[in-house]
Amino acid sequence: MLLGLKELFGDDVVDCNKRFHLYSDYSDEQLATEYGRGFTICRNLTSDNADREDITKKIRNKYFDYVFYGSIWRCQEHLQLVLENYDKKKIIFVDGEDSNMFLEERVKDGVVYFKRELYPDQKQIHLQEYMQHVLPISFAFPTNKVNAGQKKERRVAHSDPRDRKTYVFNTEAEYYQDYMFSKYAYTMPKAGWDCLRHYEIMGNGCVPLFPEIMNCPRYSMMRFPKSLLTKVAFFDKNDPKWLDQNYEYFQSEVMDHMKKYNTTKALAEHVMKELSLINK
């Protein structure tokens, strides 16, 4: 979401705790320590003229139009000051954890709460009265990295989350090429239903094979092409020959959906539209 907001508003988006790994000057040594070797997300931003000075003063003076907490479970810096100075409709908590549990004390703040794995646990049924402030959100793929793929050389990509032995790629370019030159690639839910892998596959012109997609909770991955990929999964299981004969259609539909709904820019535009409706 931060990448998308930067695409829309540039340096007017202030990551007051600078997300160093997103910037192009992040070193190779640092990159090697990142989860997933930093593939996809790291080094996407070049400009860094954001004004990070006097954040406390800026909050008191309502300098910012909105205040986003990009990972509310992990960072609540300045929160009391923000709650004291900003309208609740101008404060956004993002809960992107794999768990479907809500951060209870923060949901009760009554601010806008974007939840990724949105299928409330029965243990938190008492939070029902606060659900009016909760909205779904998903991962997205960096807009600048979307690639329609290449001439397909294999049916199914080597990388397969069902077998960790297939995780053999040392660079992002090698990993992406596996998808670019493949018609299909397997994906699946792991700790959470939503997963960056889904979007990496589509973002490289490859069609996801997602056998469990029809079981995805209604409010999780709301902007993902569930219906389309349910058809793909069905025909891959029951009539793969027909699926291959109609591959160009399905790939085209996947890419159209990807560009419209699943890029970082599309995500940020969606979030800003939701906030504009809330703040009417």
N, C-alpha and C positions, 0 to 999 in steps of 0.2 A: 504494500500500500504506500509506503514511503517513496519507493521508486516512482510509482504512478503519480503521486502528488507533486513530486519534483518535476515530472514531465509536464504537468499542467501549470505549475506556478513557480518553477525555478527556485532561485535563492530566497524567495519569500517564504518558502517552507524551511523552518529552522529546526533541525534535529539538535536540540540544545545539548543532549548527550550524543555527540557526534558518532554516527554509525560508520566507523572507520573502514570496515570491510566492504562497504558499498562503493568506495571511491577508488579511482583508477590508480592512485599512488600506493595502494595497499601492497606490501612487499610479498615476494614469493615465499619467504620464510613464514610470514604471518598467514598467508593463504593456506599453506600446508597444514596448519593447525585447525582449520575450520571443519565443521561437520560436513561430510560429503565432499571434502576437498575444495569447498567453496564453489562448486559448480553452480552455474545459472545465476545466482544472486549477487555474488561478489564482483567488484570492479565495474559497476554499471554507470557510475556518475563521474563526470569529469569536472564540472564547475563546482567550486566550493567557496562562495562569497557570502554564506549565511552569517547573519549577525548574532553571535552567541553570547554577546556581552550583556551583563545586567539582566539576566533572566528574571530574577525576583522582582526587580523594578518594573520590567515589562509586564509581568503578570498583574501587579498592583494597578498599573495604568491601563490595563485591558488593551495592550498593544496588539495582541494576536486576535484574529477573528475567531479562531477555534483552537482548542488545546487537545491534542491527541495523546493518549497513552498507548503506544504501539504494542505493548506487552504488559497488560495490567497486573498479571501475576508476578512479574519480575521487576517492575519499576513503578514506584508511586511517589517519585521525587516531586516536591513542591505541592503535593496533592491538597493538603489542607488549605494552603494559600489559594490555589486554583478554585476550590469549592467555595471559598469565601468571596471571591471576586468575580466569578463568571456565572452567567445563567447556565443552568443544567443542560439546556439544549445546545450549548456551545462547547460542552465537554464530551469527549469521546473516549470510551474505553474499548480496546481491542483485545479480545480473549482468543488467541490463536493456538492455544494448547491442544494437544491430542485428546485430552480428557473431555468428556461431556459435562463434567461438573463445573458449576459456576463459582466464581470467587464471591462467596455469599455477602460479605460485608460491603463489597463494591457494587454489587447489583442493587443493594438497598439504598445506595446513594441516589438512585433515580435518574442517572445521567444516561446518555445514549450508549448502549452496550452492544458491540458487534461480537458475535460468537461464531466460531468456526464449526466446531462439532456440536451442532444445535439439535440435540434430542435429549431434553432434560431427564435427569435421573430421578426415579421415584423418591429417593432419599431427600430430594430437595423440592418436593411438591409444595412445601410451605412458601416457596418463593413465587408461586403463581401470580400473585398480585403485582409483581414487579416485571412480568414478562412483556408488558406493553412498551417497555423501553428497549427491549432486546431485538436485534436484527441479525440476519445471517450474513456471513462473509466467507470468502474462500481464498485459497492461494491464487496466484496469477503468474504469468510468464512474462519476462521483460520484453516490452514491445520491440525494442531494437534488435532482439535476437530471433524474432519469428522468421522461419524459413520454410518455404513450401516443399522442401525436400529435393531429392535428386531422382534420376532414373533408378527404379527399384531393382536391386540385384538379388534380394532374398525375400522370402515370404515373411518370416518372423525374426525380429531383432534378437541378437545374442543376449543382451541384458534382460534378465528375468528375475523379478523379486521373489519368486518361489525357490530360487536356487542362488545362494550367496556366492557360489563358485563362479557365477557369471559376472560378478562385479570386478572386472579386470581392467577397466580403463583408467589410465593415469592422468589424462587431461580432459578438459571439457570438450575440446574439439573432437577427440576420439570417441567420446561418449555420444556426442551429438551425431557423428557420422554413422554410428550404428543404427540410429533411428532414421536418419535421412535416406539411407539406402535400403531400408526395409519397408515392406508394406504395412506390417502390423507389429505391435509390441505388447507383451503382457503387462498388466498392472493389477493392483489389488489394494484393499485397505490393509493397513498394518496397525500401528498404535491408534491411528484415527482413520476415518473414511477418506478425508481429503488428504492429498499427498502431492507434493511438487512434481513427482514423477509423471502423474497423469498429464500435466501441462507441458512437461519437457517432451513427452512423446508427441503430443499434438503440435507443439511449437516447432517441431522439426519435420512436419509434413508426414507424420506417421499416424496410423489409426490405432487407438488403444483397443486391446482385447481385454475386457473387464468382465469376467464371468459372473461376478457377484453384484454388478451394478444395480440390478433390479431390486436388491435388498437394501439399498442405501436409504437412510432415513429421509423423510420428505424435506425437511428444512436444512439438511446438510448438503453442501455442494449445489446450491440452488441454481447457479448460473452455469453449471456443467451440462453437457449434452447427454443427459441420462437416457432419454427416450431413444435417441439415435444409436447410442452405444449398446442399449438393450437389444436392438435389432441386430447389430453387428455380432454381439455375443451369441444370440440365438442362431443366426445363420452359420456362424463359425462352427457351432456344435452340430447343427442338423443338416446343413447343406453348404459346406465350405466351397464347393465348386461354383455354386451360384454367387456366393459372396465375392469370390475372386473375379468372376466375370463382370461384376458390378462395382469393382473396387474404385474406379475413378469417381463414380458418383459419391460413394461414401467418403472418400478422401476430401473431395471438394466441399461436401457438407460439413465435415469436421473442421476444415480450415476456415470456412466462412464463419462458423460459430466461434472458433478460437479468436479470430480477429475482432469479432463484434463484442464478445463477452469476457474473454479470458486472458487478455493482456493486462499488464500493470496499469496502462493508461485507461483501459476500459474499466478496470476495478476502481480506480480513483474517481473517474467520472460518475460511476454508479454511487459511490459513497457520497460524493458532493451533491448529487441529485437527491439522495435520501435526506441529507442534512438540510437542503433547501426546503424540502417539503415539511420537515419537522419544524423549521423556523419560520414558516409563513405567518 
